[in-house]
Amino acid sequence: MKYVEANVAVHEKESYTVIEFSGHLEYGKIEELKKKIQEKASNSESDYIIDMQKVTNVDSTGFGMIVNFAKKVSMRGSQKFH
């Protein structure tokens, strides 16, 4: 079985930010990704689009990471999560 990493790329646009995930969002592979997107949620007033077109597998840990990010963003008020 081939090892597949989890990756994230953040693309700042004029009026929103695209967070693009790829690979396997699984337990043991996403610690650095969690830190990066939680920092983004804390330090930006942007709206967000989550792009998961290149994700090949998501387990409950990966899904939880995305849900927690959405909660943090929505708690800030006017920002939107798509």
C-alpha positions in Angstrom: 0.0 0.0 0.0 1.4 3.4 -1.0 1.8 6.1 1.6 -0.2 9.2 0.7 0.4 12.4 2.5 -2.1 15.1 3.5 -1.4 18.6 2.1 -3.0 22.0 2.2 -2.5 25.1 0.1 -3.9 28.5 1.0 -4.8 30.9 -1.8 -5.6 34.4 -0.9 -8.1 36.1 -3.3 -9.4 39.6 -3.3 -12.5 39.0 -1.2 -12.0 35.4 0.1 -9.5 32.7 0.9 -9.4 29.2 -0.7 -8.1 26.4 1.4 -7.3 23.5 -0.9 -6.7 20.1 0.7 -5.2 17.0 -1.1 -4.3 13.5 -0.3 -5.5 11.5 2.7 -7.0 13.5 5.6 -6.5 10.8 8.2 -5.3 10.4 11.8 -1.6 10.7 12.1 -1.2 12.7 8.8 -2.9 16.0 9.5 -1.3 17.6 12.6 0.6 20.2 10.6 -2.5 20.9 8.5 -4.6 21.5 11.6 -2.1 24.0 13.0 -1.9 25.9 9.7 -5.7 26.3 9.2 -6.4 27.0 12.9 -3.8 29.8 12.7 -5.5 31.1 9.5 -8.9 31.1 11.2 -7.5 33.1 14.1 -5.6 35.6 12.1 -7.8 36.4 9.1 -11.1 38.2 8.6 -11.6 36.6 5.3 -14.5 34.4 4.0 -13.4 30.9 3.1 -13.9 28.3 0.4 -12.8 24.8 1.2 -11.7 22.9 -1.9 -11.5 19.1 -1.4 -11.4 18.0 -5.1 -8.0 16.4 -4.6 -8.8 14.6 -1.4 -8.7 10.8 -1.8 -9.7 9.8 1.7 -11.1 11.4 4.8 -11.5 9.7 8.2 -13.3 11.1 11.3 -10.1 13.0 12.4 -9.9 14.8 9.0 -13.6 15.6 9.0 -13.3 16.8 12.6 -10.5 19.2 11.6 -12.7 20.8 8.9 -15.7 21.0 11.3 -13.6 22.7 14.0 -12.3 25.2 11.5 -15.8 26.0 10.4 -16.9 26.5 14.0 -14.0 28.8 14.7 -14.7 30.9 11.6 -18.4 31.1 12.3 -17.8 32.2 15.9 -16.1 35.4 14.6 -19.3 36.8 13.2 -19.7 37.9 9.7 -17.3 35.6 7.9 -18.7 32.9 5.7 -17.6 29.3 5.2 -18.5 27.6 1.9 
